[in-house]
């Protein structure tokens, strides 16, 4: 038999914050994998010059991604401040 005890109420879940946290963790984890594991394979298969060249290219890509994310955050902040004025 099941007992019919009242269940505890759980606080509401903030899914937007959870999504933002998950995206951030996935981005950081992916970059670490690319830099460390990819770099280790390059160093093992080739030499230090190839590793430094690859890191330079990856850093440029990370910079572009960071720039795009910064622009999107700025647009999000700008649109949110516009809604508060109404």
C-alpha positions in Angstrom: 0.0 0.0 0.0 1.1 3.5 -0.7 1.1 6.1 2.0 -0.7 9.3 1.2 1.7 11.7 2.9 1.8 15.2 1.5 4.8 15.8 -0.7 7.2 18.5 0.1 6.9 21.5 -2.3 10.0 22.1 -4.3 11.0 25.6 -5.2 10.6 26.6 -8.9 13.4 25.7 -11.2 15.2 28.5 -13.1 15.7 26.8 -16.5 17.3 29.8 -18.1 20.1 29.9 -15.5 20.5 26.2 -15.8 20.8 26.4 -19.6 23.3 29.2 -19.4 25.4 27.2 -16.8 25.3 24.1 -19.0 26.3 26.1 -22.2 29.2 27.7 -20.3 30.4 24.3 -19.0 30.2 22.7 -22.4 32.1 25.5 -24.0 34.9 25.5 -21.4 35.1 21.7 -21.5 35.2 21.6 -25.3 38.0 24.2 -25.4 40.0 22.3 -22.7 39.7 19.0 -24.7 40.8 20.8 -27.9 43.8 22.5 -26.3 45.0 19.6 -24.1 44.1 16.4 -25.9 44.5 17.8 -29.4 47.7 19.6 -28.3 49.0 16.4 -26.8 48.4 14.4 -30.0 50.1 17.1 -32.0 53.1 17.1 -29.8 53.3 13.3 -29.8 52.9 13.0 -33.6 54.8 16.1 -34.8 56.8 18.6 -32.8 56.6 21.7 -30.6 56.4 24.1 -33.5 53.2 22.3 -34.8 51.7 22.5 -31.3 52.4 26.2 -31.0 51.0 26.9 -34.4 47.8 25.0 -33.6 47.4 26.8 -30.3 47.8 30.1 -32.1 45.0 29.1 -34.6 42.8 27.8 -31.8 43.3 31.0 -29.7 42.2 33.0 -32.8 39.0 30.9 -33.0 38.3 31.2 -29.3 38.7 35.0 -29.7 36.2 35.1 -32.4 33.7 33.0 -30.5 34.2 35.2 -27.4 33.6 38.3 -29.5 30.4 36.9 -30.9 29.2 35.9 -27.5 30.0 39.3 -26.1 28.0 41.0 -28.9 25.1 38.7 -28.2 25.2 39.5 -24.4 25.4 43.2 -25.2 22.3 42.9 -27.4 20.5 40.9 -24.7 21.4 43.5 -22.1 20.3 46.3 -24.4 16.9 44.7 -25.2 16.3 44.0 -21.5 17.0 47.6 -20.5 14.6 48.8 -23.2 11.8 46.7 -21.8 12.3 48.1 -18.2 11.5 51.6 -19.5 8.0 50.7 -20.6 
